[in-house]
C-alpha cells in the first residue's frame, strides 16, 4: 500500500489503546485527509496478542 494512503497520528497522541482508531478518524477529518465519504480499513492491535480490523464506509459529515 502506498504511504500516502496511510494515516498515522501516534506521534501527536501517543498510544491511546481502544480510542486510537476513533481519535485517528477525527484527526483525519479535522486535517482534511478524509473530506468525503469513503471506505476505510482500520486495523488494531492490543496487549496479549489481540488484534482485529474493520472495513467501514465512513462519512466525515457525521464527525462532530
C-alpha positions as CSV (number, residue, x, y, z in Angstrom):
1,X,0.0,0.0,0.0
2,X,1.3,3.4,-0.9
3,X,2.4,5.5,2.1
4,X,0.3,8.5,1.0
5,X,-2.8,6.3,1.5
6,X,-1.9,5.7,5.2
7,X,-2.7,7.9,8.2
8,X,-0.8,7.9,11.5
9,X,-1.3,10.2,14.4
10,X,0.6,8.3,17.1
11,X,3.3,11.0,17.2
12,X,0.8,13.6,18.4
13,X,-1.5,11.5,20.6
14,X,0.6,8.5,21.7
15,X,-0.9,5.1,22.4
16,X,-4.5,5.7,23.4
17,X,-5.4,2.0,23.4
18,X,-9.0,1.4,22.4
19,X,-9.6,5.0,21.4
20,X,-6.8,5.0,18.8
21,X,-9.0,4.4,15.8
22,X,-11.8,6.9,16.7
23,X,-9.2,9.6,17.5
24,X,-7.3,9.0,14.2
25,X,-10.6,9.2,12.3
26,X,-11.5,12.5,14.0
27,X,-8.0,13.9,13.4
28,X,-8.0,12.9,9.7
29,X,-11.3,14.7,9.2
30,X,-10.1,17.8,11.0
31,X,-6.9,17.8,8.9
32,X,-8.9,17.4,5.7
33,X,-7.4,13.9,4.9
34,X,-10.9,12.5,4.9
35,X,-13.0,15.0,3.1
36,X,-15.7,12.8,1.5
37,X,-17.5,9.5,2.3
38,X,-15.0,6.7,1.7
39,X,-14.2,3.1,2.6
40,X,-11.7,2.8,5.4
41,X,-9.6,-0.1,6.6
42,X,-8.6,0.2,10.2
43,X,-6.5,-2.5,11.9
44,X,-6.0,-2.5,15.6
45,X,-3.6,-4.5,17.8
46,X,-3.6,-4.8,21.6
47,X,-1.9,-6.4,24.6
48,X,-1.9,-10.1,24.8
49,X,-1.6,-10.7,21.1
50,X,-5.1,-9.4,20.4
51,X,-5.9,-8.0,17.1
52,X,-8.8,-7.1,14.8
53,X,-9.8,-4.9,11.9
54,X,-12.8,-3.2,10.4
55,X,-13.6,-2.2,6.8
56,X,-16.2,0.6,7.0
57,X,-17.8,3.2,5.0
58,X,-17.0,6.4,6.8
59,X,-18.8,9.8,6.2
60,X,-16.9,12.8,7.6
61,X,-20.2,14.7,7.9
62,X,-21.1,12.7,11.0
63,X,-17.9,13.7,12.9
64,X,-18.6,16.4,15.5
